[in-house]
Amino acid sequence: MSELTKTLIWLAVLGAVFGVLWYLGYIARLATYIRETREELRKCTWPTWDELKGSTLVVAVATLLLGLFTAAVDFVFALFARHIMG
């Protein structure tokens, strides 16, 4: 089977799938979803560059502190488990 034949078969399959989705109304619903999503995103207030940098710093510090706390608790539990095991 030649590459052209394979390509034409795939195009026919994709065309049939698209036709069924169009007939069932999925394409129209997807278009409505995208349009409404764009409208909602226009209503959003986006952070300034300084606000974004500050928020990123807060998240990085909080993640670091949580990681250190988790490592410390894990270390304590490991010591406790070694003590119990003998």
C-alpha positions as CSV (number, residue, x, y, z in Angstrom):
1,M,0.0,0.0,0.0
2,S,1.5,3.3,-1.0
3,E,1.9,6.3,1.3
4,L,-0.6,8.3,-0.7
5,T,-3.2,5.6,-0.2
6,K,-2.5,5.5,3.6
7,T,-2.8,9.2,3.8
8,L,-6.1,9.3,1.9
9,I,-7.5,6.6,4.1
10,W,-6.5,8.5,7.2
11,L,-8.0,11.7,5.8
12,A,-11.3,9.8,5.1
13,V,-11.4,8.4,8.6
14,L,-10.7,11.8,10.1
15,G,-13.3,13.4,7.9
16,A,-15.8,10.8,8.9
17,V,-15.1,11.3,12.6
18,F,-15.3,15.1,12.2
19,G,-18.7,14.7,10.3
20,V,-20.1,12.5,13.1
21,L,-18.9,15.0,15.8
22,W,-20.4,17.9,13.8
23,Y,-23.7,16.0,13.3
24,L,-23.9,15.2,17.1
25,G,-23.3,18.9,17.9
26,Y,-19.9,18.4,19.7
27,I,-18.1,20.9,17.4
28,A,-20.6,23.6,18.1
29,R,-20.4,23.0,21.9
30,L,-16.6,23.1,21.7
31,A,-16.7,26.4,19.8
32,T,-19.1,27.8,22.4
33,Y,-16.9,26.6,25.2
34,I,-13.8,28.3,23.6
35,R,-15.7,31.5,23.0
36,E,-17.0,31.6,26.6
37,T,-13.6,30.8,28.0
38,R,-12.1,33.7,26.1
39,E,-14.8,36.1,27.4
40,E,-14.1,35.0,31.0
41,L,-10.4,35.4,30.6
42,R,-10.9,38.9,29.4
43,K,-12.6,39.7,32.7
44,C,-9.7,38.5,34.8
45,T,-7.2,40.8,36.4
46,W,-3.7,39.6,35.7
47,P,-0.9,40.3,38.2
48,T,1.7,42.8,37.6
49,W,5.3,41.7,37.1
50,D,6.2,42.7,40.7
51,E,3.2,40.9,42.1
52,L,4.1,37.8,40.1
53,K,7.7,37.9,41.4
54,G,6.5,38.3,45.0
55,S,4.0,35.4,44.7
56,T,6.7,33.2,43.2
57,L,9.1,34.0,46.0
58,V,6.4,33.1,48.6
59,V,5.6,29.8,46.9
60,A,9.3,28.9,46.6
61,V,10.0,29.7,50.3
62,A,6.9,27.8,51.5
63,T,7.9,24.8,49.3
64,L,11.4,24.9,50.8
65,L,10.1,25.1,54.4
66,L,7.7,22.3,53.8
67,G,10.4,20.1,52.3
68,L,12.7,20.8,55.2
69,F,9.9,20.0,57.7
70,T,9.1,16.7,55.8
71,A,12.8,15.7,55.8
72,A,13.2,16.5,59.5
73,V,10.1,14.5,60.4
74,D,11.3,11.6,58.2
75,F,14.7,11.7,60.0
76,V,13.1,11.6,63.4
77,F,10.8,8.7,62.5
78,A,13.8,6.8,61.0
79,L,15.7,7.3,64.3
80,F,12.7,6.2,66.2
81,A,12.3,3.1,64.0
82,R,16.0,2.2,64.4
83,H,15.7,2.6,68.1
84,I,12.7,0.3,68.3
85,M,14.2,-2.3,66.0
86,G,17.2,-2.6,68.1
